[in-house]
Amino acid sequence: MKPKILVVDDEPDALEVLGFKLREAGYAPVFATDGAKALAAVRAERPDLIVLDLMLPEIDGLEVCKILRRDPATVSIPVLMLTAKAAEMDRVLGLELGADDYVTKPYSPRELVLRIRKLLKRTQAADDAGEHLRIGPIEIDIPRHTARVEDKAVTLTATEFNLLALLAKRRGRVQTRERLLQDVWGYETAIDTRTVDTHMRRLREKVGRAAEYLETIRGVGYRFKAES
């Protein structure tokens, strides 16, 4: 089965060009032209990834992202946002609401397809098929892509889960923001280290009291505290 990519944009030309590039790359594109249709398409099609423009009629992209992240059935679907080049606040809000990555308009369709491929790859890959981590109150089942804190399930996005799992595997070792952008996001160059900070803030909120295990190393990056 070809990975199914839902593209949400109200510009017909953009949909046509990106649809062609996605089919050429071996994906099965599905399209929606407004927020309401996007939510209906997610329920009907169960896409593997969503490319979501923020400027949409009916329901804007930020609200769509918020709805997707509130629903356990859609929380783990990767979301790649499309934002205007100057709309920094929208990018920050989108990441706060749970988007996994973003691309600014105008974009190169080829570059966007590469970002989609990287996002799918890091979402689908389980480094060690049988790996199960338990550190203090945190339990991480990598093959099943699930996390629990004090025996209660924690609902994480794909990127939040990958970030938690990577830090846990490397517990006790400081990970710079640049290294995390390379290893979790797949960026070859550190384009925006604030992306890491935004995801870490959301991750800490979700794990509650267990956030004490996620240490900030000022001016450097983050570390999963090793058990004493």
C-alpha positions as CSV (number, residue, x, y, z in Angstrom):
1,M,0.0,0.0,0.0
2,K,1.3,3.5,-0.9
3,P,1.5,5.9,2.0
4,K,-1.6,8.2,1.9
5,I,-0.9,11.9,2.2
6,L,-3.7,14.3,2.9
7,V,-3.0,17.8,1.4
8,V,-5.1,20.6,2.7
9,D,-4.9,23.8,0.7
10,D,-7.4,26.1,-0.9
11,E,-5.2,26.9,-3.9
12,P,-6.1,24.6,-6.8
13,D,-2.7,25.1,-8.6
14,A,-0.8,24.2,-5.5
15,L,-2.8,21.0,-5.1
16,E,-2.3,20.0,-8.7
17,V,1.5,20.5,-8.6
18,L,2.0,18.9,-5.3
19,G,-0.3,16.0,-6.2
20,F,1.8,15.3,-9.3
21,K,5.0,15.3,-7.3
22,L,3.6,13.1,-4.6
23,R,2.3,10.5,-7.1
24,E,5.7,10.6,-8.8
25,A,7.4,9.9,-5.5
26,G,5.2,6.9,-4.8
27,Y,2.6,8.4,-2.5
28,A,-1.2,8.4,-2.8
29,P,-2.4,12.0,-2.4
30,V,-5.8,12.9,-1.1
31,F,-7.0,16.5,-1.2
32,A,-9.2,18.9,0.9
33,T,-9.8,22.6,0.2
34,D,-11.0,23.8,3.6
35,G,-10.8,22.9,7.3
36,A,-14.2,21.1,7.5
37,K,-13.4,18.9,4.5
38,A,-10.0,18.2,5.9
39,L,-11.5,16.8,9.2
40,A,-14.0,14.7,7.2
41,A,-11.1,13.4,5.0
42,V,-9.1,12.4,8.0
43,R,-12.0,10.3,9.4
44,A,-12.7,8.7,6.0
45,E,-9.2,8.2,4.6
46,R,-7.0,7.7,7.7
47,P,-4.0,9.3,6.1
48,D,-0.4,8.5,7.0
49,L,0.5,12.2,7.1
50,I,-1.2,15.5,6.7
51,V,0.1,18.6,4.9
52,L,-1.9,21.4,6.4
53,D,-2.1,25.0,5.2
54,L,-2.9,27.4,8.0
55,M,-4.8,29.9,6.0
56,L,-8.0,28.0,5.2
57,P,-11.7,28.8,4.8
58,E,-14.4,27.4,7.1
59,I,-12.0,26.2,9.8
60,D,-8.4,27.5,9.8
61,G,-5.4,25.2,10.0
62,L,-4.6,26.0,13.6
63,E,-8.1,24.9,14.7
64,V,-7.9,21.8,12.6
65,C,-4.5,20.9,14.2
66,K,-6.0,21.5,17.7
67,I,-9.0,19.2,16.9
68,L,-6.7,16.5,15.6
69,R,-4.5,16.6,18.7
70,R,-7.5,16.3,21.1
71,D,-8.6,13.1,19.5
72,P,-6.7,9.9,20.5
73,A,-7.6,8.4,17.1
74,T,-5.7,11.2,15.2
75,V,-3.1,12.5,17.7
76,S,-0.3,10.4,16.3
77,I,-0.8,11.3,12.6
78,P,2.1,13.5,11.6
79,V,1.2,17.1,10.6
80,L,3.4,19.2,8.4
81,M,2.2,22.8,8.4
82,L,2.4,25.3,5.5
83,T,2.9,28.9,6.7
84,A,3.5,32.2,5.1
85,K,7.1,33.2,5.3
86,A,6.5,36.2,7.6
87,A,4.0,34.5,9.8
88,E,6.3,33.5,12.7
89,M,3.6,33.7,15.3
90,D,1.5,31.2,13.3
91,R,4.5,28.8,13.2
92,V,5.0,29.0,16.9
93,L,1.2,28.5,17.6
94,G,1.2,25.5,15.2
95,L,4.1,23.9,17.0
96,E,2.5,24.6,20.3
97,L,-0.7,22.9,19.1
98,G,1.2,19.8,18.1
99,A,2.3,20.2,14.5
100,D,5.4,18.0,13.8
101,D,7.2,20.2,11.3
102,Y,6.6,23.2,9.1
103,V,7.5,24.6,5.6
104,T,7.2,28.2,4.7
105,K,5.5,29.5,1.5
106,P,6.5,29.8,-1.3
107,Y,8.1,26.4,-1.2
108,S,9.7,24.0,-3.6
109,P,7.5,21.0,-4.2
110,R,10.6,18.8,-4.4
111,E,11.8,20.1,-1.0
112,L,8.3,19.5,0.5
113,V,8.3,15.9,-0.7
114,L,11.7,15.4,0.8
115,R,10.4,16.8,4.2
116,I,7.4,14.5,3.9
117,R,9.6,11.5,3.3
118,K,11.8,12.3,6.3
119,L,8.8,12.9,8.6
120,L,7.2,9.5,7.6
121,K,10.6,7.8,8.0
122,R,11.2,9.0,11.5
123,T,7.5,8.3,12.4
124,Q,7.5,4.7,11.1
125,A,10.9,3.6,12.2
126,A,11.4,1.7,15.4
127,D,15.2,1.5,16.0
128,D,15.0,-1.7,18.0
129,A,12.0,-3.9,17.3
130,G,11.7,-5.3,20.8
131,E,12.8,-2.3,22.8
132,H,10.9,-1.5,26.0
133,L,12.2,1.2,28.3
134,R,11.2,1.8,31.9
135,I,13.0,4.6,33.8
136,G,11.5,5.8,37.1
137,P,7.8,6.4,36.5
138,I,8.2,6.5,32.7
139,E,7.5,3.5,30.5
140,I,8.2,3.6,26.8
141,D,7.1,0.8,24.4
142,I,8.9,1.7,21.2
143,P,7.4,-0.9,18.8
144,R,3.9,-0.1,19.9
145,H,4.7,3.7,20.0
146,T,3.1,4.1,23.4
147,A,4.2,5.8,26.6
148,R,2.9,5.6,30.2
149,V,3.7,7.6,33.3
150,E,2.9,6.0,36.7
151,D,1.0,3.3,34.8
152,K,-1.3,5.9,33.0
153,A,-1.2,6.2,29.2
154,V,0.2,9.5,27.9
155,T,-1.1,10.7,24.5
156,L,1.9,12.0,22.5
157,T,2.2,13.1,18.9
158,A,4.7,11.2,16.7
159,T,7.4,13.7,17.2
160,E,6.9,14.0,20.9
161,F,7.1,10.3,21.3
162,N,10.3,10.1,19.2
163,L,11.9,12.9,21.2
164,L,11.1,11.2,24.5
165,A,12.3,7.8,23.3
166,L,15.6,9.2,21.9
167,L,16.4,11.1,25.2
168,A,15.5,8.1,27.2
169,K,17.8,5.8,25.1
170,R,20.6,8.3,25.7
171,R,19.8,9.0,29.3
172,G,22.5,10.7,31.3
173,R,24.0,12.2,28.1
174,V,23.4,15.9,27.1
175,Q,21.8,16.3,23.7
176,T,22.3,19.6,22.0
177,R,19.3,21.3,20.3
178,E,21.2,20.9,17.0
179,R,21.8,17.2,17.6
180,L,18.1,16.7,18.4
181,L,17.1,18.5,15.2
182,Q,19.3,16.1,13.2
183,D,18.3,12.9,15.0
184,V,14.6,13.5,15.6
185,W,13.6,15.9,12.9
186,G,16.1,14.8,10.2
187,Y,17.4,18.3,9.5
188,E,20.9,18.4,8.2
189,T,21.4,22.0,9.4
190,A,19.8,23.6,12.5
191,I,17.3,25.9,10.9
192,D,15.3,26.8,14.0
193,T,16.3,25.4,17.5
194,R,13.1,26.9,19.0
195,T,11.3,24.0,17.4
196,V,13.0,21.7,19.9
197,D,12.1,24.0,22.9
198,T,8.4,24.1,21.8
199,H,8.2,20.3,21.7
200,M,10.0,19.9,24.9
201,R,7.6,22.3,26.7
202,R,4.6,20.3,25.4
203,L,6.2,17.0,26.3
204,R,6.9,18.2,29.9
205,E,3.3,19.3,30.3
206,K,2.0,15.9,29.2
207,V,4.2,13.8,31.4
208,G,3.4,15.9,34.5
209,R,5.5,15.2,37.6
210,A,7.8,12.9,35.5
211,A,9.0,16.1,33.8
212,E,11.8,16.3,36.4
213,Y,13.5,13.6,34.3
214,L,13.7,15.9,31.4
215,E,16.5,18.3,32.3
216,T,17.4,21.6,30.6
217,I,21.1,22.2,30.3
218,R,21.2,25.9,30.0
219,G,22.8,27.2,26.8
220,V,23.3,23.7,25.4
221,G,20.3,21.4,25.2
222,Y,18.5,18.7,27.1
223,R,19.2,15.5,29.0
224,F,17.1,12.6,30.3
225,K,18.2,12.2,33.9
226,A,19.9,8.9,34.7
227,E,18.4,7.0,37.6
228,S,20.5,7.3,40.8
